[in-house]
Structures are given as C-alpha cells and as structure tokens.
Amino acid sequence: MEEVVKAYDLQFPDYLAGYEVETESKGYLVGVRVVTSEATYELTVYDVARLVEEVADEVESDGSFAVANLMVVPRVTRVDIARAVERRSRSGFAGLMPRVEV
C-alpha cells in the first residue's frame, strides 16, 4: 500500500533567491530541505548532465562517488524540484535518510 505524506514543508536555501537562473545553468543545488512532522531531509539536487560530469570527475580523482539524499531532476528549478518532492512524498520519502541532529 502506498504511504502518502500529506504535510511537508519544502524549503529552498536562502541564497537561491535571485540566483535561480545561475543555479539551473550550474545543474546542482545543495541544502534543499523537506520537513515533515516525523523528520527533516536534506537533499542534494542535480540535473542528469551535471550528475554524469560530477560522477566521472569524482571517480577519476577519488575512486568513488557518494551523496546522501541525492535527487535527480530534469532541470534544477523550483518547479521541477517541487514536483519531484511531491512524487517522493507518495512513498513516504522512501529511500531518503532523515537528518540526524547531533
């Protein structure tokens, strides 16, 4: 049965305001938060082209690539990110790791 998280707050980093075009052209955004009553998830968002570049560069230089809570979208825009988060909410954010407060 599909679990749906109905109430969540999607928060974009403050520095995004006014830099949406630059962020979309860079193809990545860190610090996106999804807050539910049960957990907070911090997302790193990439578009496909930038992800391929990043993975190749990291594997070549470091031998591996790992990013927690990676979300890949067609374009790194508020709209595309919001759509992806809404779809992910239908599964109760399955596959994402909640932020651990230390």
Chimera marker file (.cmm) of the C-alpha trace (Angstrom):
<marker_set name="trace">
<marker id="1" x="0.000" y="0.000" z="0.000" r="1" g="1" b="0" radius="0.5"/>
<marker id="2" x="1.276" y="3.450" z="-0.911" r="1" g="1" b="0" radius="0.5"/>
<marker id="3" x="2.040" y="5.717" z="2.033" r="1" g="1" b="0" radius="0.5"/>
<marker id="4" x="1.367" y="9.379" z="1.373" r="1" g="1" b="0" radius="0.5"/>
<marker id="5" x="2.960" y="12.131" z="3.438" r="1" g="1" b="0" radius="0.5"/>
<marker id="6" x="0.388" y="14.879" z="3.085" r="1" g="1" b="0" radius="0.5"/>
<marker id="7" x="2.021" y="17.577" z="5.145" r="1" g="1" b="0" radius="0.5"/>
<marker id="8" x="5.546" y="18.623" z="4.380" r="1" g="1" b="0" radius="0.5"/>
<marker id="9" x="7.358" y="21.891" z="4.024" r="1" g="1" b="0" radius="0.5"/>
<marker id="10" x="9.744" y="22.291" z="1.097" r="1" g="1" b="0" radius="0.5"/>
<marker id="11" x="12.481" y="24.777" z="1.940" r="1" g="1" b="0" radius="0.5"/>
<marker id="12" x="14.997" y="26.160" z="-0.514" r="1" g="1" b="0" radius="0.5"/>
<marker id="13" x="18.292" y="27.678" z="0.622" r="1" g="1" b="0" radius="0.5"/>
<marker id="14" x="18.100" y="31.431" z="1.223" r="1" g="1" b="0" radius="0.5"/>
<marker id="15" x="20.957" y="32.039" z="-1.195" r="1" g="1" b="0" radius="0.5"/>
<marker id="16" x="18.809" y="30.745" z="-4.083" r="1" g="1" b="0" radius="0.5"/>
<marker id="17" x="16.646" y="33.878" z="-4.165" r="1" g="1" b="0" radius="0.5"/>
<marker id="18" x="17.700" y="35.870" z="-7.194" r="1" g="1" b="0" radius="0.5"/>
<marker id="19" x="20.080" y="33.175" z="-8.450" r="1" g="1" b="0" radius="0.5"/>
<marker id="20" x="17.614" y="30.696" z="-9.915" r="1" g="1" b="0" radius="0.5"/>
<marker id="21" x="18.904" y="31.100" z="-13.485" r="1" g="1" b="0" radius="0.5"/>
<marker id="22" x="22.525" y="30.616" z="-12.427" r="1" g="1" b="0" radius="0.5"/>
<marker id="23" x="21.606" y="27.585" z="-10.329" r="1" g="1" b="0" radius="0.5"/>
<marker id="24" x="19.707" y="25.985" z="-13.196" r="1" g="1" b="0" radius="0.5"/>
<marker id="25" x="22.671" y="26.513" z="-15.534" r="1" g="1" b="0" radius="0.5"/>
<marker id="26" x="25.087" y="25.014" z="-12.975" r="1" g="1" b="0" radius="0.5"/>
<marker id="27" x="22.866" y="21.957" z="-12.736" r="1" g="1" b="0" radius="0.5"/>
<marker id="28" x="23.015" y="21.368" z="-8.997" r="1" g="1" b="0" radius="0.5"/>
<marker id="29" x="21.698" y="22.703" z="-5.716" r="1" g="1" b="0" radius="0.5"/>
<marker id="30" x="22.593" y="21.702" z="-2.168" r="1" g="1" b="0" radius="0.5"/>
<marker id="31" x="20.703" y="22.464" z="1.006" r="1" g="1" b="0" radius="0.5"/>
<marker id="32" x="17.132" y="21.801" z="-0.093" r="1" g="1" b="0" radius="0.5"/>
<marker id="33" x="15.122" y="20.680" z="2.939" r="1" g="1" b="0" radius="0.5"/>
<marker id="34" x="11.944" y="18.705" z="3.255" r="1" g="1" b="0" radius="0.5"/>
<marker id="35" x="10.427" y="18.954" z="6.715" r="1" g="1" b="0" radius="0.5"/>
<marker id="36" x="7.683" y="16.597" z="7.870" r="1" g="1" b="0" radius="0.5"/>
<marker id="37" x="6.234" y="16.031" z="11.319" r="1" g="1" b="0" radius="0.5"/>
<marker id="38" x="8.456" y="12.949" z="11.620" r="1" g="1" b="0" radius="0.5"/>
<marker id="39" x="11.745" y="14.000" z="10.017" r="1" g="1" b="0" radius="0.5"/>
<marker id="40" x="13.815" y="16.521" z="8.121" r="1" g="1" b="0" radius="0.5"/>
<marker id="41" x="15.552" y="15.502" z="4.902" r="1" g="1" b="0" radius="0.5"/>
<marker id="42" x="18.396" y="17.483" z="3.363" r="1" g="1" b="0" radius="0.5"/>
<marker id="43" x="18.625" y="16.995" z="-0.377" r="1" g="1" b="0" radius="0.5"/>
<marker id="44" x="21.323" y="17.474" z="-2.949" r="1" g="1" b="0" radius="0.5"/>
<marker id="45" x="19.717" y="18.043" z="-6.327" r="1" g="1" b="0" radius="0.5"/>
<marker id="46" x="21.358" y="17.524" z="-9.735" r="1" g="1" b="0" radius="0.5"/>
<marker id="47" x="20.225" y="17.512" z="-13.306" r="1" g="1" b="0" radius="0.5"/>
<marker id="48" x="21.264" y="14.465" z="-15.335" r="1" g="1" b="0" radius="0.5"/>
<marker id="49" x="24.031" y="16.131" z="-17.354" r="1" g="1" b="0" radius="0.5"/>
<marker id="50" x="25.735" y="17.678" z="-14.328" r="1" g="1" b="0" radius="0.5"/>
<marker id="51" x="25.440" y="14.434" z="-12.358" r="1" g="1" b="0" radius="0.5"/>
<marker id="52" x="27.212" y="12.485" z="-15.101" r="1" g="1" b="0" radius="0.5"/>
<marker id="53" x="30.039" y="15.055" z="-15.118" r="1" g="1" b="0" radius="0.5"/>
<marker id="54" x="30.304" y="15.077" z="-11.331" r="1" g="1" b="0" radius="0.5"/>
<marker id="55" x="30.366" y="11.294" z="-11.026" r="1" g="1" b="0" radius="0.5"/>
<marker id="56" x="33.035" y="10.973" z="-13.712" r="1" g="1" b="0" radius="0.5"/>
<marker id="57" x="35.212" y="13.670" z="-12.110" r="1" g="1" b="0" radius="0.5"/>
<marker id="58" x="34.887" y="12.252" z="-8.594" r="1" g="1" b="0" radius="0.5"/>
<marker id="59" x="35.531" y="8.655" z="-9.630" r="1" g="1" b="0" radius="0.5"/>
<marker id="60" x="38.576" y="9.706" z="-11.619" r="1" g="1" b="0" radius="0.5"/>
<marker id="61" x="40.037" y="11.826" z="-8.814" r="1" g="1" b="0" radius="0.5"/>
<marker id="62" x="38.858" y="9.952" z="-5.719" r="1" g="1" b="0" radius="0.5"/>
<marker id="63" x="37.917" y="6.475" z="-6.905" r="1" g="1" b="0" radius="0.5"/>
<marker id="64" x="34.282" y="6.746" z="-5.814" r="1" g="1" b="0" radius="0.5"/>
<marker id="65" x="31.217" y="8.942" z="-5.657" r="1" g="1" b="0" radius="0.5"/>
<marker id="66" x="28.658" y="9.096" z="-2.866" r="1" g="1" b="0" radius="0.5"/>
<marker id="67" x="25.998" y="11.643" z="-1.974" r="1" g="1" b="0" radius="0.5"/>
<marker id="68" x="23.314" y="11.083" z="0.630" r="1" g="1" b="0" radius="0.5"/>
<marker id="69" x="19.768" y="12.041" z="-0.353" r="1" g="1" b="0" radius="0.5"/>
<marker id="70" x="20.585" y="12.613" z="-3.987" r="1" g="1" b="0" radius="0.5"/>
<marker id="71" x="17.653" y="13.706" z="-6.110" r="1" g="1" b="0" radius="0.5"/>
<marker id="72" x="17.964" y="13.917" z="-9.890" r="1" g="1" b="0" radius="0.5"/>
<marker id="73" x="15.553" y="16.142" z="-11.810" r="1" g="1" b="0" radius="0.5"/>
<marker id="74" x="15.208" y="17.215" z="-15.449" r="1" g="1" b="0" radius="0.5"/>
<marker id="75" x="16.231" y="20.807" z="-14.597" r="1" g="1" b="0" radius="0.5"/>
<marker id="76" x="17.322" y="22.309" z="-11.298" r="1" g="1" b="0" radius="0.5"/>
<marker id="77" x="14.376" y="24.667" z="-10.887" r="1" g="1" b="0" radius="0.5"/>
<marker id="78" x="11.984" y="25.236" z="-8.002" r="1" g="1" b="0" radius="0.5"/>
<marker id="79" x="9.151" y="23.764" z="-10.074" r="1" g="1" b="0" radius="0.5"/>
<marker id="80" x="10.996" y="20.573" z="-11.055" r="1" g="1" b="0" radius="0.5"/>
<marker id="81" x="12.279" y="20.074" z="-7.512" r="1" g="1" b="0" radius="0.5"/>
<marker id="82" x="8.807" y="20.624" z="-6.039" r="1" g="1" b="0" radius="0.5"/>
<marker id="83" x="7.319" y="18.076" z="-8.467" r="1" g="1" b="0" radius="0.5"/>
<marker id="84" x="9.972" y="15.500" z="-7.591" r="1" g="1" b="0" radius="0.5"/>
<marker id="85" x="9.477" y="16.023" z="-3.857" r="1" g="1" b="0" radius="0.5"/>
<marker id="86" x="5.706" y="15.700" z="-4.237" r="1" g="1" b="0" radius="0.5"/>
<marker id="87" x="6.161" y="12.397" z="-6.080" r="1" g="1" b="0" radius="0.5"/>
<marker id="88" x="8.599" y="11.185" z="-3.417" r="1" g="1" b="0" radius="0.5"/>
<marker id="89" x="6.068" y="12.105" z="-0.707" r="1" g="1" b="0" radius="0.5"/>
<marker id="90" x="3.712" y="9.482" z="-2.152" r="1" g="1" b="0" radius="0.5"/>
<marker id="91" x="6.093" y="6.811" z="-0.883" r="1" g="1" b="0" radius="0.5"/>
<marker id="92" x="6.581" y="8.462" z="2.500" r="1" g="1" b="0" radius="0.5"/>
<marker id="93" x="10.014" y="9.661" z="1.305" r="1" g="1" b="0" radius="0.5"/>
<marker id="94" x="11.230" y="6.080" z="0.970" r="1" g="1" b="0" radius="0.5"/>
<marker id="95" x="14.896" y="5.896" z="0.105" r="1" g="1" b="0" radius="0.5"/>
<marker id="96" x="15.797" y="9.145" z="1.823" r="1" g="1" b="0" radius="0.5"/>
<marker id="97" x="17.684" y="9.341" z="5.097" r="1" g="1" b="0" radius="0.5"/>
<marker id="98" x="16.421" y="11.742" z="7.742" r="1" g="1" b="0" radius="0.5"/>
<marker id="99" x="18.806" y="14.351" z="9.031" r="1" g="1" b="0" radius="0.5"/>
<marker id="100" x="20.359" y="13.288" z="12.316" r="1" g="1" b="0" radius="0.5"/>
<marker id="101" x="20.675" y="16.031" z="14.895" r="1" g="1" b="0" radius="0.5"/>
<marker id="102" x="23.927" y="15.815" z="16.825" r="1" g="1" b="0" radius="0.5"/>
<link id1="1" id2="2" r="1" g="1" b="0" radius="0.2"/>
<link id1="2" id2="3" r="1" g="1" b="0" radius="0.2"/>
<link id1="3" id2="4" r="1" g="1" b="0" radius="0.2"/>
<link id1="4" id2="5" r="1" g="1" b="0" radius="0.2"/>
<link id1="5" id2="6" r="1" g="1" b="0" radius="0.2"/>
<link id1="6" id2="7" r="1" g="1" b="0" radius="0.2"/>
<link id1="7" id2="8" r="1" g="1" b="0" radius="0.2"/>
<link id1="8" id2="9" r="1" g="1" b="0" radius="0.2"/>
<link id1="9" id2="10" r="1" g="1" b="0" radius="0.2"/>
<link id1="10" id2="11" r="1" g="1" b="0" radius="0.2"/>
<link id1="11" id2="12" r="1" g="1" b="0" radius="0.2"/>
<link id1="12" id2="13" r="1" g="1" b="0" radius="0.2"/>
<link id1="13" id2="14" r="1" g="1" b="0" radius="0.2"/>
<link id1="14" id2="15" r="1" g="1" b="0" radius="0.2"/>
<link id1="15" id2="16" r="1" g="1" b="0" radius="0.2"/>
<link id1="16" id2="17" r="1" g="1" b="0" radius="0.2"/>
<link id1="17" id2="18" r="1" g="1" b="0" radius="0.2"/>
<link id1="18" id2="19" r="1" g="1" b="0" radius="0.2"/>
<link id1="19" id2="20" r="1" g="1" b="0" radius="0.2"/>
<link id1="20" id2="21" r="1" g="1" b="0" radius="0.2"/>
<link id1="21" id2="22" r="1" g="1" b="0" radius="0.2"/>
<link id1="22" id2="23" r="1" g="1" b="0" radius="0.2"/>
<link id1="23" id2="24" r="1" g="1" b="0" radius="0.2"/>
<link id1="24" id2="25" r="1" g="1" b="0" radius="0.2"/>
<link id1="25" id2="26" r="1" g="1" b="0" radius="0.2"/>
<link id1="26" id2="27" r="1" g="1" b="0" radius="0.2"/>
<link id1="27" id2="28" r="1" g="1" b="0" radius="0.2"/>
<link id1="28" id2="29" r="1" g="1" b="0" radius="0.2"/>
<link id1="29" id2="30" r="1" g="1" b="0" radius="0.2"/>
<link id1="30" id2="31" r="1" g="1" b="0" radius="0.2"/>
<link id1="31" id2="32" r="1" g="1" b="0" radius="0.2"/>
<link id1="32" id2="33" r="1" g="1" b="0" radius="0.2"/>
<link id1="33" id2="34" r="1" g="1" b="0" radius="0.2"/>
<link id1="34" id2="35" r="1" g="1" b="0" radius="0.2"/>
<link id1="35" id2="36" r="1" g="1" b="0" radius="0.2"/>
<link id1="36" id2="37" r="1" g="1" b="0" radius="0.2"/>
<link id1="37" id2="38" r="1" g="1" b="0" radius="0.2"/>
<link id1="38" id2="39" r="1" g="1" b="0" radius="0.2"/>
<link id1="39" id2="40" r="1" g="1" b="0" radius="0.2"/>
<link id1="40" id2="41" r="1" g="1" b="0" radius="0.2"/>
<link id1="41" id2="42" r="1" g="1" b="0" radius="0.2"/>
<link id1="42" id2="43" r="1" g="1" b="0" radius="0.2"/>
<link id1="43" id2="44" r="1" g="1" b="0" radius="0.2"/>
<link id1="44" id2="45" r="1" g="1" b="0" radius="0.2"/>
<link id1="45" id2="46" r="1" g="1" b="0" radius="0.2"/>
<link id1="46" id2="47" r="1" g="1" b="0" radius="0.2"/>
<link id1="47" id2="48" r="1" g="1" b="0" radius="0.2"/>
<link id1="48" id2="49" r="1" g="1" b="0" radius="0.2"/>
<link id1="49" id2="50" r="1" g="1" b="0" radius="0.2"/>
<link id1="50" id2="51" r="1" g="1" b="0" radius="0.2"/>
<link id1="51" id2="52" r="1" g="1" b="0" radius="0.2"/>
<link id1="52" id2="53" r="1" g="1" b="0" radius="0.2"/>
<link id1="53" id2="54" r="1" g="1" b="0" radius="0.2"/>
<link id1="54" id2="55" r="1" g="1" b="0" radius="0.2"/>
<link id1="55" id2="56" r="1" g="1" b="0" radius="0.2"/>
<link id1="56" id2="57" r="1" g="1" b="0" radius="0.2"/>
<link id1="57" id2="58" r="1" g="1" b="0" radius="0.2"/>
<link id1="58" id2="59" r="1" g="1" b="0" radius="0.2"/>
<link id1="59" id2="60" r="1" g="1" b="0" radius="0.2"/>
<link id1="60" id2="61" r="1" g="1" b="0" radius="0.2"/>
<link id1="61" id2="62" r="1" g="1" b="0" radius="0.2"/>
<link id1="62" id2="63" r="1" g="1" b="0" radius="0.2"/>
<link id1="63" id2="64" r="1" g="1" b="0" radius="0.2"/>
<link id1="64" id2="65" r="1" g="1" b="0" radius="0.2"/>
<link id1="65" id2="66" r="1" g="1" b="0" radius="0.2"/>
<link id1="66" id2="67" r="1" g="1" b="0" radius="0.2"/>
<link id1="67" id2="68" r="1" g="1" b="0" radius="0.2"/>
<link id1="68" id2="69" r="1" g="1" b="0" radius="0.2"/>
<link id1="69" id2="70" r="1" g="1" b="0" radius="0.2"/>
<link id1="70" id2="71" r="1" g="1" b="0" radius="0.2"/>
<link id1="71" id2="72" r="1" g="1" b="0" radius="0.2"/>
<link id1="72" id2="73" r="1" g="1" b="0" radius="0.2"/>
<link id1="73" id2="74" r="1" g="1" b="0" radius="0.2"/>
<link id1="74" id2="75" r="1" g="1" b="0" radius="0.2"/>
<link id1="75" id2="76" r="1" g="1" b="0" radius="0.2"/>
<link id1="76" id2="77" r="1" g="1" b="0" radius="0.2"/>
<link id1="77" id2="78" r="1" g="1" b="0" radius="0.2"/>
<link id1="78" id2="79" r="1" g="1" b="0" radius="0.2"/>
<link id1="79" id2="80" r="1" g="1" b="0" radius="0.2"/>
<link id1="80" id2="81" r="1" g="1" b="0" radius="0.2"/>
<link id1="81" id2="82" r="1" g="1" b="0" radius="0.2"/>
<link id1="82" id2="83" r="1" g="1" b="0" radius="0.2"/>
<link id1="83" id2="84" r="1" g="1" b="0" radius="0.2"/>
<link id1="84" id2="85" r="1" g="1" b="0" radius="0.2"/>
<link id1="85" id2="86" r="1" g="1" b="0" radius="0.2"/>
<link id1="86" id2="87" r="1" g="1" b="0" radius="0.2"/>
<link id1="87" id2="88" r="1" g="1" b="0" radius="0.2"/>
<link id1="88" id2="89" r="1" g="1" b="0" radius="0.2"/>
<link id1="89" id2="90" r="1" g="1" b="0" radius="0.2"/>
<link id1="90" id2="91" r="1" g="1" b="0" radius="0.2"/>
<link id1="91" id2="92" r="1" g="1" b="0" radius="0.2"/>
<link id1="92" id2="93" r="1" g="1" b="0" radius="0.2"/>
<link id1="93" id2="94" r="1" g="1" b="0" radius="0.2"/>
<link id1="94" id2="95" r="1" g="1" b="0" radius="0.2"/>
<link id1="95" id2="96" r="1" g="1" b="0" radius="0.2"/>
<link id1="96" id2="97" r="1" g="1" b="0" radius="0.2"/>
<link id1="97" id2="98" r="1" g="1" b="0" radius="0.2"/>
<link id1="98" id2="99" r="1" g="1" b="0" radius="0.2"/>
<link id1="99" id2="100" r="1" g="1" b="0" radius="0.2"/>
<link id1="100" id2="101" r="1" g="1" b="0" radius="0.2"/>
<link id1="101" id2="102" r="1" g="1" b="0" radius="0.2"/>
</marker_set>
